């Protein structure tokens, strides 16, 4: 039987996590992200009419088409996406999250942040590493057509839509997710 120290377990998990994340250097990273963002935008418009209405009112939209989350006691999530203003990509971002506790499994999902006020969008763009917090209101799709909007959600500075979950970890929270501008 092999015994691993806590340090070996953490370092091995970190190495595995880093190996699974392509950094996009010398690749067509921007074109790949834009293609995935287009598909995510089109999917939302076609499947969530309530979300489509809010997308039309948003001053900026951050699309994270594919976020992968995995963990066993210690966990993390990572994804790449793009911020669009007037449906034009203005910046590329990563979303990263670390966690620990009672967890085991992996999942993938998409999420979209709608910036509904000038201040919310300006704060996001000016930050060297914006972290999702209490100012984010969630609108989870219900049965594929409704996006779970409420009066509180409709007046929030940032609205988050999380959808397309596949995997064996229950639930998704963007609180604590750090968004960082990148050059793909």
C-alpha positions as CSV (number, residue, x, y, z in Angstrom):
1,X,0.0,0.0,0.0
2,X,1.3,3.4,-0.9
3,X,1.1,6.2,1.6
4,X,1.2,9.8,0.3
5,X,1.9,12.8,2.4
6,X,-0.5,15.7,2.3
7,X,2.2,17.8,0.4
8,X,2.6,15.1,-2.3
9,X,-1.2,14.8,-2.7
10,X,-1.6,18.6,-3.1
11,X,1.4,19.0,-5.4
12,X,0.2,16.1,-7.5
13,X,-3.3,17.5,-7.8
14,X,-1.9,20.9,-8.7
15,X,0.4,19.4,-11.4
16,X,-2.6,17.4,-12.8
17,X,-4.7,20.6,-12.8
18,X,-2.1,22.7,-14.6
19,X,-1.4,20.0,-17.1
20,X,-5.1,19.9,-18.1
21,X,-5.3,23.6,-18.8
22,X,-3.8,24.7,-22.1
23,X,-2.4,28.2,-21.9
24,X,-3.1,29.1,-25.6
25,X,0.4,30.5,-26.2
26,X,1.1,30.2,-30.0
27,X,-2.4,28.9,-30.6
28,X,-5.5,30.3,-32.2
29,X,-6.8,31.0,-28.6
30,X,-8.8,34.1,-29.5
31,X,-10.5,32.6,-32.4
32,X,-11.4,29.4,-30.4
33,X,-12.8,31.5,-27.5
34,X,-14.8,33.7,-29.9
35,X,-16.3,30.6,-31.7
36,X,-17.4,29.2,-28.3
37,X,-18.8,32.5,-27.2
38,X,-20.9,32.8,-30.4
39,X,-22.3,29.3,-29.7
40,X,-23.1,30.2,-26.1
41,X,-24.8,33.5,-27.1
42,X,-26.9,31.8,-29.7
43,X,-27.9,29.0,-27.3
44,X,-29.0,31.5,-24.7
45,X,-31.0,33.5,-27.2
46,X,-32.7,30.4,-28.5
47,X,-33.4,28.6,-25.3
48,X,-33.9,31.3,-22.6
49,X,-36.2,34.1,-23.8
50,X,-36.1,35.9,-20.4
51,X,-32.3,35.9,-20.6
52,X,-32.4,37.2,-24.2
53,X,-34.4,40.2,-23.1
54,X,-31.9,41.0,-20.4
55,X,-29.0,40.5,-22.8
56,X,-30.5,43.3,-24.9
57,X,-30.4,45.7,-21.9
58,X,-27.0,44.7,-20.7
59,X,-24.1,47.2,-21.1
60,X,-21.6,44.4,-21.3
61,X,-21.7,40.6,-21.3
62,X,-19.0,38.2,-20.1
63,X,-19.4,34.8,-21.7
64,X,-17.7,31.8,-20.1
65,X,-18.7,29.0,-22.5
66,X,-16.9,26.1,-20.7
67,X,-15.8,26.0,-17.1
68,X,-14.4,22.7,-15.8
69,X,-14.6,22.1,-12.0
70,X,-13.1,19.2,-10.2
71,X,-12.2,18.3,-6.7
72,X,-11.5,15.8,-4.0
73,X,-11.3,17.6,-0.7
74,X,-9.4,20.3,-2.5
75,X,-10.9,21.5,-5.7
76,X,-10.8,24.2,-8.4
77,X,-12.5,25.5,-11.5
78,X,-11.1,27.1,-14.6
79,X,-12.5,28.5,-17.8
80,X,-11.8,31.1,-20.5
81,X,-14.2,33.5,-22.1
82,X,-14.7,36.9,-23.6
83,X,-16.3,40.2,-22.6
84,X,-18.5,41.7,-25.3
85,X,-19.9,45.2,-25.5
86,X,-22.4,45.7,-28.3
87,X,-21.7,42.1,-29.3
88,X,-18.1,42.9,-30.1
89,X,-15.3,41.2,-28.1
90,X,-13.3,43.8,-26.2
91,X,-11.3,41.6,-23.8
92,X,-10.6,37.9,-23.0
93,X,-10.8,36.6,-19.4
94,X,-10.1,33.5,-17.3
95,X,-12.3,32.4,-14.5
96,X,-10.6,30.6,-11.7
97,X,-11.8,29.3,-8.4
98,X,-10.3,27.3,-5.6
99,X,-12.2,25.4,-2.8
100,X,-11.8,22.9,-0.1
101,X,-14.1,20.9,2.0
102,X,-16.4,17.9,1.6
103,X,-16.4,17.5,-2.2
104,X,-15.6,14.9,-4.7
105,X,-16.3,14.8,-8.4
106,X,-16.1,16.8,-11.6
107,X,-18.4,18.8,-13.8
108,X,-18.5,21.3,-16.6
109,X,-20.9,24.2,-17.1
110,X,-21.3,27.5,-18.9
111,X,-22.0,30.8,-17.3
112,X,-22.7,34.3,-18.4
113,X,-22.5,37.6,-16.5
114,X,-24.6,40.5,-17.6
115,X,-23.4,43.9,-16.4
116,X,-26.5,46.0,-16.1
117,X,-25.1,49.3,-14.8
118,X,-22.3,51.5,-16.0
119,X,-20.6,51.3,-12.6
120,X,-20.7,47.5,-12.5
121,X,-19.1,47.3,-16.0
122,X,-16.5,49.9,-15.2
123,X,-15.5,48.3,-11.9
124,X,-15.1,44.9,-13.7
125,X,-13.0,46.3,-16.5
126,X,-10.8,48.4,-14.2
127,X,-10.1,45.6,-11.8
128,X,-6.8,43.6,-12.2
129,X,-8.7,40.6,-10.8
130,X,-12.4,41.0,-10.2
131,X,-14.0,38.5,-7.8
132,X,-17.7,37.6,-8.0
133,X,-19.3,38.5,-4.7
134,X,-22.6,39.6,-3.1
135,X,-23.5,42.0,-6.0
136,X,-24.1,39.0,-8.3
137,X,-27.7,37.9,-8.6
138,X,-28.3,34.4,-10.0
139,X,-31.0,33.5,-12.6
140,X,-31.0,29.7,-13.0
141,X,-32.8,28.3,-16.0
142,X,-36.0,26.4,-15.0
143,X,-37.1,23.6,-17.3
144,X,-35.1,25.0,-20.2
145,X,-37.2,28.0,-21.0
146,X,-37.6,30.4,-18.0
147,X,-34.5,31.9,-16.5
148,X,-35.8,32.3,-12.9
149,X,-36.0,36.1,-12.9
150,X,-37.4,38.0,-10.0
151,X,-37.8,41.7,-9.1
152,X,-34.5,41.6,-7.2
153,X,-32.6,39.9,-10.1
154,X,-34.0,42.3,-12.7
155,X,-32.6,45.4,-10.8
156,X,-29.2,43.8,-9.9
157,X,-26.0,45.4,-11.2
158,X,-24.7,42.0,-12.3
159,X,-26.9,39.0,-13.3
160,X,-25.4,35.6,-13.6
161,X,-26.8,32.8,-15.7
162,X,-25.4,29.3,-15.1
163,X,-26.5,26.5,-17.4
164,X,-25.4,23.3,-19.3
165,X,-24.2,21.5,-16.2
166,X,-22.9,18.0,-16.8
167,X,-21.0,16.0,-14.2
168,X,-21.3,14.6,-10.7
169,X,-20.8,17.6,-8.4
170,X,-24.0,19.1,-7.3
171,X,-24.5,22.9,-7.5
172,X,-22.5,25.8,-8.8
173,X,-21.7,29.1,-7.1
174,X,-19.7,31.8,-8.8
175,X,-19.0,33.5,-5.5
176,X,-15.3,33.6,-5.0
177,X,-14.6,33.1,-8.7
178,X,-11.8,35.4,-9.8
179,X,-11.9,36.9,-13.3
180,X,-8.6,38.0,-14.8
181,X,-7.9,39.7,-18.2
182,X,-5.7,37.6,-20.5
183,X,-4.1,37.9,-24.0
184,X,-5.0,34.6,-25.7
